[in-house]
């Protein structure tokens, strides 16, 4: 799908989180004890993970094909300082990253079972909950893509206004009016409010990125068995809610992209990562998003963009944090060639 704007780059807005990742030996039953095998802190939240992933793909910010900016709200605390410094060190512009003197930086305790890579999240919303549609002067943004995530985890933007629109819908409308292509990402929340919160934003979403859990909740179609046919049915149902250009659904088995303008379906299997190479799945969906959005930004074929996303996700799986495992672009593609892709 072509991108006609002469502007380049991505502004990613929304959740900025410090993930405290702990590897544990087993998942406990209530009142039981397990051992923490190791722990470290890392970037978390869609905007942070996606921009950091792209920065890892293209480490030289001077020659990076997709300039990067980030927008959000952090606290005036060590975690907030760590986020700002980390972004600057990776060549991510922080002009639109603001500091709250009242609320702490958001963080998540991520418990990852060492033997399976399965994760459970304990989240402190912090300053992210106060990030709203007035936080960015979009007329001052000179990027092509505007990524917003995660809906369902941004309290002020998730709140309905008297006219039925949410703050996110208003912010996305402003972004489109400023000439940006809007990209919306979700979080896998256990709730029954998916359509209530998300549907008002979809007519202002040029691209919707979602995993199989989120797409199932939004569409009402069971994607436990993630086949191409089931994924297409879910994507068609979501397309009918107003998404403008693309519905992209990714899962461990593979991913699809439905062109909402033509009805054309593109798809790719995931990379066959060896079991002993998988150290954790944290951030793999955001790594996929980073790879896919690079391809989309560069107007590559959608199947190729899905495969790039799969390769970046495969690279991410090699480390328990969201970004440390991500290799430079050519090395990520080499993993796809080395390990091959699943039939999907």
C-alpha positions as CSV (number, residue, x, y, z in Angstrom):
1,X,0.0,0.0,0.0
2,X,1.6,3.2,-1.1
3,X,2.6,6.1,1.2
4,X,2.3,9.4,-0.7
5,X,3.5,11.8,2.0
6,X,6.9,13.4,1.5
7,X,7.5,13.3,5.2
8,X,9.4,10.5,6.8
9,X,9.4,8.8,10.2
10,X,7.3,7.7,13.1
11,X,5.9,9.4,16.1
12,X,4.9,6.8,18.7
13,X,2.6,8.0,21.5
14,X,1.0,6.4,24.6
15,X,2.3,4.0,27.2
16,X,5.9,4.5,28.4
17,X,6.7,1.8,30.9
18,X,9.7,0.4,32.7
19,X,9.4,-3.4,32.7
20,X,11.0,-5.2,35.7
21,X,11.4,-8.7,34.2
22,X,11.8,-11.6,36.6
23,X,12.5,-15.1,35.4
24,X,10.8,-17.7,37.8
25,X,11.0,-21.4,37.9
26,X,7.3,-22.1,38.0
27,X,4.0,-20.3,38.2
28,X,2.7,-20.6,41.8
29,X,-0.7,-21.6,43.1
30,X,-2.3,-19.2,45.6
31,X,-0.2,-18.7,48.7
32,X,2.7,-20.8,47.3
33,X,6.3,-19.7,46.8
34,X,8.5,-19.9,43.7
35,X,12.1,-18.8,43.1
36,X,13.2,-15.8,41.1
37,X,16.1,-17.1,38.9
38,X,17.1,-13.7,37.4
39,X,15.9,-10.2,37.0
40,X,16.5,-7.1,34.9
41,X,14.8,-3.9,33.9
42,X,13.9,-2.9,30.3
43,X,11.7,-0.7,28.2
44,X,8.0,-1.5,28.1
45,X,4.8,-0.2,26.4
46,X,4.0,-0.2,22.7
47,X,5.5,3.2,21.8
48,X,8.7,2.6,23.7
49,X,9.1,-0.9,22.5
50,X,8.3,-0.1,18.8
51,X,10.7,2.9,18.6
52,X,13.4,1.0,20.5
53,X,12.9,-2.0,18.2
54,X,13.3,0.2,15.1
55,X,16.4,1.9,16.7
56,X,17.9,-1.6,17.2
57,X,17.2,-2.5,13.6
58,X,18.9,0.7,12.3
59,X,21.4,1.6,15.0
60,X,22.9,4.6,13.2
61,X,20.4,7.4,13.7
62,X,22.1,9.6,11.1
63,X,21.3,7.1,8.3
64,X,18.2,5.5,9.8
65,X,15.5,5.3,7.0
66,X,12.7,5.9,9.5
67,X,13.4,8.8,11.9
68,X,11.9,8.2,15.4
69,X,10.1,10.4,17.9
70,X,8.2,9.4,21.1
71,X,5.4,11.1,23.0
72,X,4.0,10.4,26.4
73,X,4.2,11.3,30.1
74,X,6.7,10.0,32.7
75,X,7.3,10.9,36.3
76,X,10.0,13.1,37.8
77,X,11.7,10.0,39.2
78,X,14.6,7.6,38.4
79,X,12.5,5.5,36.0
80,X,11.4,8.6,34.1
81,X,15.0,9.8,33.9
82,X,16.1,6.3,32.7
83,X,13.5,6.4,29.9
84,X,14.5,9.8,28.7
85,X,18.2,9.0,28.7
86,X,17.6,5.6,27.0
87,X,15.6,7.3,24.2
88,X,18.3,9.9,23.6
89,X,21.1,7.2,23.6
90,X,19.1,5.4,20.8
91,X,18.5,8.4,18.7
92,X,14.8,8.7,19.5
93,X,13.6,12.3,19.7
94,X,11.9,13.2,23.0
95,X,10.5,16.7,22.1
96,X,7.0,15.4,22.9
97,X,8.0,13.4,26.0
98,X,6.7,15.3,29.0
99,X,7.4,15.0,32.8
100,X,4.8,14.9,35.5
101,X,5.7,16.4,38.8
102,X,2.6,14.7,40.4
103,X,2.5,11.1,39.2
104,X,5.1,8.4,39.0
105,X,6.5,6.7,35.9
106,X,4.5,3.6,35.0
107,X,6.0,0.3,35.6
108,X,5.2,-3.4,35.2
109,X,6.5,-6.4,37.1
110,X,6.7,-9.1,34.4
111,X,6.9,-12.7,35.7
112,X,8.2,-15.1,33.0
113,X,8.3,-18.8,33.6
114,X,11.7,-20.0,32.5
115,X,10.6,-23.3,31.0
116,X,7.8,-22.0,28.8
117,X,8.4,-18.3,28.2
118,X,4.8,-17.6,29.4
119,X,4.4,-14.2,31.0
120,X,2.1,-12.6,33.6
121,X,2.0,-8.8,34.1
122,X,1.5,-6.8,37.3
123,X,1.0,-3.2,36.2
124,X,1.2,0.3,37.8
125,X,-0.5,2.7,35.4
126,X,1.2,5.8,36.9
127,X,1.6,8.9,34.7
128,X,0.4,7.0,31.6
129,X,-3.2,7.3,32.9
130,X,-3.0,11.1,32.7
131,X,-1.8,11.2,29.1
132,X,-4.7,12.8,27.1
133,X,-5.6,14.2,23.7
134,X,-4.2,17.7,24.5
135,X,-0.7,16.4,25.3
136,X,0.7,16.7,21.7
137,X,0.8,19.7,19.4
138,X,0.3,17.7,16.2
139,X,0.8,20.8,14.0
140,X,4.5,20.7,15.2
141,X,5.0,17.0,14.2
142,X,6.9,16.4,11.0
143,X,6.6,12.6,10.8
144,X,4.6,10.4,8.4
145,X,3.2,7.8,10.8
146,X,1.5,8.3,14.1
147,X,1.4,5.2,16.3
148,X,-0.9,5.2,19.4
149,X,-0.9,2.4,21.9
150,X,-2.0,0.7,23.9
151,X,-5.8,1.4,23.9
152,X,-7.4,-0.1,27.0
153,X,-4.3,1.0,29.0
154,X,-4.5,4.8,28.7
155,X,-7.2,5.8,31.1
156,X,-7.7,9.4,29.9
157,X,-7.7,8.5,26.3
158,X,-10.0,5.5,26.9
159,X,-12.7,7.6,28.6
160,X,-15.8,8.3,26.6
161,X,-16.8,12.0,26.1
162,X,-20.5,13.1,26.2
163,X,-20.7,12.8,22.4
164,X,-19.6,9.1,22.6
165,X,-16.2,9.6,21.3
166,X,-13.1,8.7,23.4
167,X,-10.1,10.9,23.9
168,X,-8.2,8.5,21.6
169,X,-10.7,9.0,18.8
170,X,-10.2,12.7,19.1
171,X,-6.4,12.5,19.2
172,X,-6.4,10.2,16.1
173,X,-8.7,12.6,14.3
174,X,-6.4,15.4,15.0
175,X,-3.4,13.4,13.8
176,X,-5.2,12.5,10.5
177,X,-6.2,16.2,10.1
178,X,-2.5,17.1,10.5
179,X,-1.6,14.7,7.6
180,X,-0.3,11.7,9.5
181,X,-1.2,8.1,8.8
182,X,-2.6,6.7,12.1
183,X,-1.6,3.3,13.5
184,X,-3.5,1.9,16.5
185,X,-2.3,-0.8,18.8
186,X,-4.2,-2.6,21.7
187,X,-3.4,-4.4,24.9
188,X,-4.5,-7.9,25.8
189,X,-6.8,-7.0,28.7
190,X,-9.0,-9.5,30.3
191,X,-12.3,-7.6,30.1
192,X,-15.6,-7.2,28.3
193,X,-15.0,-3.6,27.3
194,X,-13.1,-4.1,24.0
195,X,-15.7,-2.7,21.7
196,X,-16.9,0.0,24.0
197,X,-13.4,1.5,24.3
198,X,-11.9,0.7,20.9
199,X,-14.7,0.9,18.4
200,X,-15.1,4.7,18.6
201,X,-11.4,5.1,17.5
202,X,-11.5,2.7,14.5
203,X,-12.9,5.1,11.9
204,X,-9.8,7.3,12.7
205,X,-7.4,4.4,12.4
206,X,-5.6,3.9,9.1
207,X,-3.9,0.8,10.4
208,X,-5.0,-1.4,13.3
209,X,-2.3,-3.8,14.8
210,X,-3.7,-6.5,17.0
211,X,-2.8,-10.0,18.2
212,X,-5.2,-13.0,18.0
213,X,-6.5,-12.5,21.5
214,X,-7.4,-8.9,21.0
215,X,-8.8,-9.5,17.5
216,X,-11.0,-12.3,18.9
217,X,-12.3,-10.1,21.7
218,X,-13.0,-7.2,19.3
219,X,-14.6,-9.2,16.5
220,X,-16.4,-11.8,18.6
221,X,-14.7,-14.6,16.6
222,X,-12.8,-17.4,18.4
223,X,-9.2,-17.3,17.2
224,X,-7.9,-20.0,19.6
225,X,-7.3,-22.0,16.4
226,X,-5.5,-19.3,14.4
227,X,-6.0,-20.4,10.8
228,X,-5.9,-18.1,7.8
229,X,-9.7,-18.5,7.3
230,X,-10.5,-17.6,11.0
231,X,-8.1,-14.7,10.9
232,X,-9.7,-13.4,7.7
233,X,-13.2,-13.6,9.2
234,X,-12.1,-11.6,12.3
235,X,-10.3,-9.0,10.1
236,X,-13.5,-8.6,7.9
237,X,-15.6,-8.1,11.1
238,X,-13.1,-5.4,12.3
239,X,-12.9,-3.8,8.9
240,X,-16.7,-3.3,9.1
241,X,-16.1,-1.2,12.2
242,X,-14.4,1.5,10.1
243,X,-10.7,0.8,9.9
244,X,-9.5,2.7,6.8
245,X,-6.5,1.0,5.3
246,X,-5.2,-2.2,7.0
247,X,-6.3,-4.7,9.6
248,X,-3.2,-6.6,10.7
249,X,-3.5,-9.6,13.0
250,X,-0.4,-11.5,14.3
251,X,-0.1,-14.7,16.3
252,X,2.6,-17.2,17.1
253,X,1.6,-19.2,14.0
254,X,1.7,-16.3,11.5
255,X,0.1,-13.0,10.5
256,X,-2.4,-11.5,8.1
257,X,-3.0,-8.1,6.6
258,X,-6.4,-7.2,5.2
259,X,-6.5,-4.3,2.8
260,X,-9.6,-2.5,3.8
261,X,-9.8,-0.6,0.5
262,X,-9.5,-3.6,-1.9
263,X,-10.3,-6.6,0.3
264,X,-7.0,-8.2,-0.7
265,X,-5.5,-10.5,1.9
266,X,-1.7,-10.9,2.5
267,X,-0.3,-13.4,4.9
268,X,2.9,-15.0,6.2
269,X,3.9,-17.8,8.6
270,X,6.1,-17.0,11.6
271,X,9.7,-17.9,11.8
272,X,10.4,-21.5,13.0
273,X,12.5,-20.4,16.0
274,X,14.1,-23.5,17.7
275,X,12.7,-24.2,21.2
276,X,16.1,-23.9,22.8
277,X,16.6,-20.4,21.3
278,X,13.4,-19.0,22.9
279,X,14.2,-17.1,26.1
280,X,10.9,-15.2,26.5
281,X,8.0,-13.8,24.5
282,X,7.9,-10.4,26.2
283,X,7.7,-7.7,23.5
284,X,7.5,-10.1,20.6
285,X,4.2,-8.5,19.3
286,X,5.8,-5.0,19.5
287,X,8.9,-6.3,17.7
288,X,6.6,-7.7,15.0
289,X,5.0,-4.2,14.8
290,X,8.4,-2.5,14.5
291,X,9.4,-4.7,11.6
292,X,6.0,-4.5,9.8
293,X,5.8,-0.7,10.2
294,X,9.3,-0.3,8.7
295,X,8.0,-2.2,5.6
296,X,4.8,-0.2,5.6
297,X,6.8,3.1,5.9
298,X,9.0,2.1,3.0
299,X,5.9,1.1,0.8
300,X,7.1,-2.5,0.6
301,X,4.8,-5.4,-0.5
302,X,2.5,-6.3,2.4
303,X,3.7,-10.0,2.4
304,X,7.3,-8.8,2.6
305,X,6.3,-6.4,5.4
306,X,4.7,-9.3,7.3
307,X,7.8,-11.4,6.9
308,X,10.0,-8.6,8.1
309,X,7.8,-8.4,11.2
310,X,8.1,-12.1,11.7
311,X,11.9,-12.0,11.5
312,X,12.1,-9.1,14.0
313,X,9.8,-11.0,16.4
314,X,12.0,-14.1,16.1
315,X,15.0,-12.1,17.0
316,X,13.2,-10.7,20.0
317,X,12.3,-14.2,21.3
318,X,16.0,-14.8,21.9
319,X,16.1,-12.7,25.1
320,X,13.6,-12.3,27.9
321,X,13.3,-8.5,27.5
322,X,11.5,-6.7,24.7
323,X,14.5,-5.2,22.8
324,X,17.9,-6.6,23.8
325,X,17.5,-9.6,21.5
326,X,16.6,-7.5,18.4
327,X,19.5,-7.6,15.9
328,X,20.2,-5.1,13.1
329,X,17.9,-5.4,10.1
330,X,20.0,-7.6,7.9
331,X,20.7,-10.0,10.7
332,X,17.0,-10.3,11.6
333,X,16.3,-11.3,8.0
334,X,19.1,-13.8,8.1
335,X,17.3,-15.6,11.0
336,X,14.3,-16.1,8.7
337,X,16.5,-17.6,6.0
338,X,18.3,-19.8,8.6
339,X,15.3,-21.1,10.4
340,X,12.6,-20.9,7.7
341,X,8.9,-19.9,8.0
342,X,5.9,-21.9,9.1
343,X,3.2,-22.9,6.6
344,X,0.2,-20.7,7.3
